[in-house]
Amino acid sequence: MDGRRVTGQNRRQPVRVELGRRTAWLSGPGVAEALRLAGSPSMRCPKRRVWCCPVDRVSDVLAVVEGVQGRRIELVEAER
């Protein structure tokens, strides 16, 4: 699911972001490409099966998602 590229059909699907204390988990089509374009360190979370990155780099990734890909962002949950 997360390895799909952004196309005209799935461009309307938001990128879902869940923020943790040190990690942000991202899901949706085009997330892997956004992480690469932002130059953020990332990996697939084996437990949640989504892409994750450090929370201090998520703003760079979201700028790519909104600016380059033209997509919406949906904050799912914030953990303190």
For each residue, the residues with C-beta under 8 A, 3 or more apart:
1: 4 27 28 29
2: 26 27 28 29 31 32 44 50 51
3: 32
4: 1 7 10 29 30
5: 29 30 33
6: 10 11 29 30 33 69 71
7: 4 10 11 29
8: 11
9: 12
10: 4 6 7 13 29 30
11: 6 7 8 69 70 71
12: 9 72
13: 10 28 29 71
14: 28 71 72 73 74
15: 26 27 28 30 31 34 62 65 71 72 73 74
16: 26 27 28 74 76
17: 24 25 26 58 62 73 74 75 76
18: 24 25 26 75 76 77 78 79
19: 24 55 58 75 77 78 79
20: 23 24 25 55 79
21: 55 79 80
22: 54 55
23: 20 45 52 53 54 55
24: 17 18 19 20 52 53 54 55 57 58 61
25: 17 18 20 45 48 50 51 52
26: 2 15 16 17 18 31 34 35 50 51 52 53 58 61
27: 1 2 15 16 31 50 51
28: 1 2 13 14 15 16 31 71
29: 1 2 4 5 6 7 10 13
30: 4 5 6 10 15 33 34 65 69 71
31: 2 15 26 27 28 34 35 50 51 65
32: 2 3 35 36 42 51
33: 5 6 30 36 37 69
34: 15 26 30 31 37 38 61 64 65 68 69
35: 26 31 32 38 40 42 51 53 61
36: 32 33 39 42
37: 33 34 64 68
38: 34 35 57 60 61 63 64
39: 36 60
40: 35 53 54 57 58 60 61
41: 53 54 57
42: 32 35 36 51 52 53
43: 51 52
44: 2 49 50 51 52
45: 23 25 48 49 50 51 52
46: 49
47:
48: 25 45 52
49: 44 45 46
50: 2 25 26 27 31 44 45
51: 2 25 26 27 31 32 35 42 43 44 45
52: 23 24 25 26 42 43 44 45 48
53: 23 24 26 35 40 41 42 57 58 61
54: 22 23 24 40 41 57 58
55: 19 20 21 22 23 24 58
56: 59
57: 24 38 40 41 53 54 60 61
58: 17 19 24 26 40 53 54 55 61 62
59: 56 62 63
60: 38 39 40 57 63 64
61: 24 26 34 35 38 40 53 57 58 64 65
62: 15 17 58 59 65 66 73
63: 38 59 60 66 67
64: 34 37 38 60 61 67 68 69
65: 15 30 31 34 61 62 68 69 71 73
66: 62 63 69 70 71 72 73
67: 63 64 70
68: 34 37 64 65
69: 6 11 30 33 34 64 65 66
70: 11 66 67
71: 6 11 13 14 15 28 30 65 66
72: 12 14 15 66
73: 14 15 17 62 65 66
74: 14 15 16 17
75: 17 18 19 78
76: 16 17 18
77: 18 19
78: 18 19 75
79: 18 19 20 21
80: 21
